[in-house]
């Protein structure tokens, strides 16, 4: 197993030469805080909670843009849906790898597979119930597509249903397809969010679909770095395996810039609220994660996925900050 590497070394911010006592004390304490925060996020990631929490934050930004308020029912439904969907995917990998190649999440699930299977089914049922009570038939139809997409993606059902016509057991076995497929359904999740709250601003749907597609394309590819050997063993040809680490990192910086450009273009055109420019702060965070990951891999380590998954948890705080700032400046 790889030793724990903090998400960020915050002490590097205070890298002024010299050992002035105050500066040295600040650097050492920021390093401790960095490790504590990183450990907390990593623990949440092993429990499968970071990405569901991030999804709830992202759809809350959609609701805020579409209706001017946050929907707790939508946030709860999406949290449960994403938790259940990724649980299905991880449970499909239980007992498929030895202890060296298996992810920490799969190892943890394998010890109580039946319990987590029931928990995942209960979470999905709760998401369906909330959607049925609080939303529309269109939202319900969209919701049903997500667990089906996960099953076809990560289990042999794709090969069974197609009777081997396409030579692939799972959709994730198609070379280079994984990242685009995952990003598409995360974009569709934003369409579900808009339908859930009954948004009536047509331009929000293409914006959030495209913005989320680009953001999660980056997320998925970055997360593939930690699974290079496991994917190679499993026959899953991801973009990092196809392009190599340096080229993939360059591509991810381009995708991050493209998502930011997408945001700026929609704001400049007046198609989305001005306060959504608060989301631009997220791209600075993502850029820092990419640089940190490059340094970790240069030292022979693996960057992990907790830091990049936490990006989506920033969407709502950044959106709220943007809303407050534009109101304060009279730009709303």
C-alpha positions as CSV (number, residue, x, y, z in Angstrom):
1,X,0.0,0.0,0.0
2,X,1.2,3.5,-0.7
3,X,1.9,5.7,2.2
4,X,-0.4,8.6,2.9
5,X,0.4,11.8,1.1
6,X,-1.4,15.0,2.2
7,X,-3.7,16.6,-0.4
8,X,-1.9,19.9,-0.1
9,X,1.2,21.0,1.7
10,X,-0.1,24.3,2.9
11,X,3.2,25.1,4.5
12,X,4.7,25.7,1.0
13,X,2.6,28.9,0.9
14,X,4.9,30.4,3.6
15,X,8.2,29.4,2.0
16,X,10.0,32.7,2.7
17,X,13.8,32.1,3.2
18,X,15.0,32.2,6.7
19,X,13.9,30.8,10.1
20,X,12.2,33.7,11.8
21,X,10.5,32.2,14.8
22,X,7.0,33.4,13.9
23,X,7.2,32.4,10.3
24,X,8.6,29.0,11.3
25,X,5.8,28.4,13.8
26,X,3.2,29.4,11.1
27,X,4.7,27.0,8.5
28,X,4.9,24.1,10.9
29,X,1.3,24.6,12.1
30,X,0.0,25.0,8.6
31,X,1.7,21.7,7.7
32,X,-0.1,20.0,10.7
33,X,-3.4,21.5,9.6
34,X,-2.8,20.3,6.0
35,X,-2.2,16.8,7.2
36,X,-5.3,16.9,9.4
37,X,-7.5,18.2,6.7
38,X,-6.1,15.7,4.2
39,X,-6.6,12.8,6.6
40,X,-10.2,13.9,7.2
41,X,-11.0,14.1,3.5
42,X,-9.3,10.7,2.8
43,X,-11.4,9.1,5.6
44,X,-14.6,10.4,4.0
45,X,-13.4,9.2,0.6
46,X,-12.9,5.6,1.9
47,X,-16.5,5.8,3.2
48,X,-17.6,6.9,-0.2
49,X,-18.9,10.2,1.0
50,X,-16.8,12.8,-0.7
51,X,-18.3,12.5,-4.2
52,X,-22.0,12.2,-3.0
53,X,-21.4,15.3,-0.9
54,X,-19.9,17.1,-3.9
55,X,-22.8,16.1,-6.1
56,X,-25.2,17.5,-3.6
57,X,-23.3,20.7,-3.6
58,X,-23.1,20.9,-7.4
59,X,-26.9,20.3,-7.9
60,X,-27.6,22.9,-5.2
61,X,-25.8,25.4,-7.4
62,X,-28.0,24.4,-10.3
63,X,-31.1,24.9,-8.1
64,X,-29.9,28.3,-6.9
65,X,-29.3,29.4,-10.5
66,X,-32.7,28.1,-11.7
67,X,-35.0,29.1,-8.9
68,X,-33.1,31.4,-6.6
69,X,-33.1,28.9,-3.7
70,X,-31.5,25.7,-2.6
71,X,-33.6,22.5,-2.6
72,X,-32.8,20.2,0.4
73,X,-34.9,17.5,-1.2
74,X,-32.8,17.6,-4.4
75,X,-29.6,17.6,-2.4
76,X,-30.7,14.6,-0.4
77,X,-31.9,12.7,-3.4
78,X,-28.7,13.3,-5.4
79,X,-26.5,12.4,-2.4
80,X,-28.3,9.1,-2.0
81,X,-28.3,8.4,-5.8
82,X,-24.6,9.0,-6.2
83,X,-23.7,7.1,-3.1
84,X,-25.7,4.1,-4.3
85,X,-24.4,4.3,-7.9
86,X,-20.7,4.3,-6.9
87,X,-21.4,1.6,-4.3
88,X,-22.7,-0.6,-7.2
89,X,-19.6,0.1,-9.1
90,X,-17.2,-0.7,-6.2
91,X,-19.1,-3.8,-5.2
92,X,-18.7,-5.1,-8.7
93,X,-14.9,-5.0,-8.1
94,X,-15.0,-6.9,-4.8
95,X,-13.0,-10.2,-5.0
96,X,-11.8,-9.4,-8.5
97,X,-8.3,-8.3,-7.4
98,X,-5.8,-9.4,-4.8
99,X,-5.0,-7.2,-1.8
100,X,-2.2,-5.4,-3.6
101,X,-4.3,-4.4,-6.6
102,X,-7.7,-3.9,-5.0
103,X,-8.6,-0.4,-3.9
104,X,-9.0,0.5,-0.3
105,X,-12.7,1.1,-0.9
106,X,-13.2,-2.4,-2.4
107,X,-11.3,-4.1,0.4
108,X,-13.4,-2.3,3.0
109,X,-16.7,-3.2,1.1
110,X,-15.6,-6.8,0.7
111,X,-15.5,-7.4,4.4
112,X,-19.2,-6.6,4.7
113,X,-20.5,-7.1,1.1
114,X,-24.0,-8.1,2.0
115,X,-24.5,-5.2,4.4
116,X,-23.3,-2.7,1.8
117,X,-25.4,-4.2,-0.9
118,X,-28.5,-3.7,1.2
119,X,-27.3,-0.2,2.1
120,X,-26.9,0.7,-1.5
121,X,-30.3,-0.6,-2.4
122,X,-31.9,1.3,0.4
123,X,-30.1,4.5,-0.6
124,X,-31.3,4.1,-4.2
125,X,-34.9,3.4,-3.0
126,X,-34.8,6.5,-0.9
127,X,-33.6,8.6,-3.8
128,X,-36.4,7.3,-6.0
129,X,-38.9,8.0,-3.2
130,X,-37.8,11.6,-2.6
131,X,-37.9,12.2,-6.4
132,X,-41.4,10.7,-6.7
133,X,-42.7,12.8,-3.8
134,X,-41.0,16.1,-4.5
135,X,-40.5,16.3,-8.2
136,X,-41.9,15.5,-11.7
137,X,-42.2,12.3,-13.9
138,X,-39.4,13.8,-16.1
139,X,-37.0,13.9,-13.2
140,X,-38.0,10.3,-12.2
141,X,-37.3,9.1,-15.7
142,X,-33.9,10.7,-15.7
143,X,-33.1,9.3,-12.3
144,X,-33.8,5.7,-13.4
145,X,-31.2,6.0,-16.1
146,X,-28.3,6.5,-13.7
147,X,-28.3,3.0,-11.9
148,X,-28.9,1.4,-15.3
149,X,-25.9,3.3,-16.7
150,X,-23.7,2.2,-13.8
151,X,-24.7,-1.5,-14.2
152,X,-23.9,-1.4,-17.9
153,X,-20.6,0.4,-17.2
154,X,-19.2,-1.7,-14.4
155,X,-20.8,-5.2,-14.5
156,X,-20.9,-7.9,-17.2
157,X,-24.5,-7.1,-18.1
158,X,-23.5,-5.1,-21.2
159,X,-22.0,-8.2,-22.7
160,X,-24.9,-10.4,-21.6
161,X,-27.5,-8.1,-23.1
162,X,-25.6,-7.6,-26.4
163,X,-24.7,-11.4,-26.5
164,X,-21.1,-10.5,-27.1
165,X,-21.9,-8.6,-30.3
166,X,-19.4,-5.8,-29.4
167,X,-16.8,-8.1,-27.8
168,X,-16.9,-6.1,-24.5
169,X,-18.3,-7.4,-21.2
170,X,-18.6,-3.9,-19.7
171,X,-18.8,-0.5,-21.2
172,X,-15.7,0.5,-19.2
173,X,-13.7,-2.1,-21.3
174,X,-14.0,0.0,-24.4
175,X,-10.6,1.8,-24.9
176,X,-10.7,5.5,-23.8
177,X,-14.5,5.4,-23.4
178,X,-14.7,5.4,-19.6
179,X,-14.0,9.1,-19.0
180,X,-16.4,10.4,-21.6
181,X,-19.2,8.0,-20.6
182,X,-18.9,9.0,-16.9
183,X,-18.7,12.7,-17.8
184,X,-21.9,12.4,-19.9
185,X,-24.0,11.0,-17.1
186,X,-22.7,13.6,-14.7
187,X,-23.8,16.2,-17.1
188,X,-27.2,14.5,-17.3
189,X,-27.3,14.7,-13.5
190,X,-27.5,18.5,-13.8
191,X,-30.4,18.1,-16.3
192,X,-32.1,16.0,-13.6
193,X,-31.5,18.7,-11.1
194,X,-33.0,21.3,-13.3
195,X,-36.1,19.1,-13.9
196,X,-36.3,18.3,-10.2
197,X,-36.7,22.0,-9.2
198,X,-38.7,23.0,-12.3
199,X,-36.2,25.5,-13.6
200,X,-37.6,27.8,-16.4
201,X,-34.3,29.2,-17.7
202,X,-33.5,27.3,-20.9
203,X,-29.9,28.5,-21.1
204,X,-29.0,27.0,-17.7
205,X,-29.4,23.4,-19.0
206,X,-26.8,23.5,-21.8
207,X,-24.4,25.6,-19.5
208,X,-24.5,23.2,-16.6
209,X,-24.4,20.1,-18.8
210,X,-21.3,21.3,-20.7
211,X,-19.6,22.7,-17.6
212,X,-20.2,19.5,-15.6
213,X,-19.2,17.3,-18.6
214,X,-15.8,19.1,-18.9
215,X,-15.3,19.2,-15.1
216,X,-16.0,15.5,-14.6
217,X,-14.0,14.5,-17.7
218,X,-11.1,16.0,-15.9
219,X,-12.1,14.4,-12.6
220,X,-12.4,10.9,-14.1
221,X,-9.1,11.0,-16.0
222,X,-7.2,12.3,-13.0
223,X,-8.7,9.6,-10.8
224,X,-7.4,7.0,-13.3
225,X,-3.8,7.9,-12.3
226,X,-4.2,6.0,-9.0
227,X,-5.5,2.9,-10.8
228,X,-2.9,2.6,-13.6
229,X,-1.6,-0.9,-12.6
230,X,-5.1,-2.2,-11.7
231,X,-6.6,-0.9,-15.0
232,X,-3.8,-2.4,-17.0
233,X,-4.3,-5.8,-15.2
234,X,-8.1,-5.5,-15.7
235,X,-7.9,-4.6,-19.4
236,X,-9.4,-1.2,-18.9
237,X,-7.6,1.1,-21.3
238,X,-7.9,4.6,-19.8
239,X,-6.6,7.9,-21.3
240,X,-3.5,7.9,-19.0
241,X,-2.6,4.4,-20.3
242,X,-3.2,5.6,-23.9
243,X,-1.4,9.0,-23.7
244,X,1.1,8.6,-20.8
245,X,1.2,10.7,-17.6
246,X,2.9,13.9,-19.0
247,X,0.6,14.2,-22.0
248,X,-2.5,13.4,-19.9
249,X,-1.6,16.1,-17.3
250,X,-1.2,18.7,-20.1
251,X,-4.6,17.6,-21.5
252,X,-6.2,18.1,-18.1
253,X,-4.9,21.6,-17.8
254,X,-6.4,22.3,-21.2
255,X,-9.8,20.8,-20.1
256,X,-9.7,22.9,-16.9
257,X,-9.1,26.1,-19.0
258,X,-11.9,25.0,-21.4
259,X,-14.4,24.7,-18.5
260,X,-13.4,28.1,-17.3
261,X,-13.8,29.5,-20.8
262,X,-17.2,27.9,-21.1
263,X,-18.2,29.6,-17.8
264,X,-16.9,33.0,-18.9
265,X,-18.6,32.8,-22.3
266,X,-22.0,32.1,-20.9
267,X,-21.7,34.9,-18.4
268,X,-20.5,37.3,-21.0
269,X,-23.4,36.4,-23.3
270,X,-25.8,37.1,-20.4
271,X,-27.2,33.5,-20.6
272,X,-26.5,32.7,-16.9
273,X,-26.5,34.9,-13.8
274,X,-23.4,37.1,-13.3
275,X,-22.8,35.6,-9.8
276,X,-22.0,32.2,-11.4
277,X,-18.5,33.8,-12.0
278,X,-17.9,32.7,-8.4
279,X,-17.4,29.2,-9.8
280,X,-14.2,30.5,-11.4
281,X,-12.5,30.0,-8.0
282,X,-12.9,26.3,-8.4
283,X,-10.5,26.3,-11.4
284,X,-7.7,27.7,-9.3
285,X,-8.3,24.9,-6.8
286,X,-8.3,22.3,-9.7
287,X,-5.1,23.7,-11.1
288,X,-3.4,23.4,-7.7
289,X,-4.6,19.8,-7.4
290,X,-3.1,19.0,-10.8
291,X,0.2,20.5,-10.0
292,X,0.3,18.7,-6.6
293,X,-0.5,15.4,-8.3
294,X,2.3,16.0,-10.9
295,X,4.7,16.4,-8.0
296,X,3.5,13.3,-6.2
297,X,3.8,11.2,-9.4
298,X,7.2,12.6,-10.1
299,X,8.3,11.2,-6.7
300,X,6.9,7.8,-7.7
301,X,3.7,8.1,-5.6
302,X,0.0,8.1,-6.5
303,X,-2.1,11.2,-6.1
304,X,-5.4,9.6,-5.0
305,X,-8.9,10.9,-5.8
306,X,-10.1,12.6,-2.6
307,X,-8.7,16.1,-3.5
308,X,-10.1,16.2,-7.0
309,X,-13.5,14.8,-5.9
310,X,-13.6,17.6,-3.3
311,X,-13.8,20.1,-6.2
312,X,-17.5,19.6,-6.5
313,X,-18.1,20.3,-2.8
314,X,-16.8,23.8,-3.6
315,X,-19.4,24.6,-6.2
316,X,-22.1,25.8,-3.8
317,X,-19.8,27.8,-1.5
318,X,-18.3,29.5,-4.5
319,X,-21.7,30.1,-6.1
320,X,-23.0,31.7,-2.8
321,X,-19.8,33.8,-2.5
322,X,-20.4,35.0,-6.1
323,X,-24.0,35.8,-5.3
324,X,-23.1,37.8,-2.2
325,X,-20.4,39.7,-4.0
326,X,-22.5,40.6,-7.0
327,X,-25.3,41.8,-4.7
328,X,-22.8,43.8,-2.6
329,X,-21.4,45.4,-5.8
330,X,-24.8,46.0,-7.3
331,X,-24.2,43.8,-10.3
332,X,-26.9,41.2,-9.7
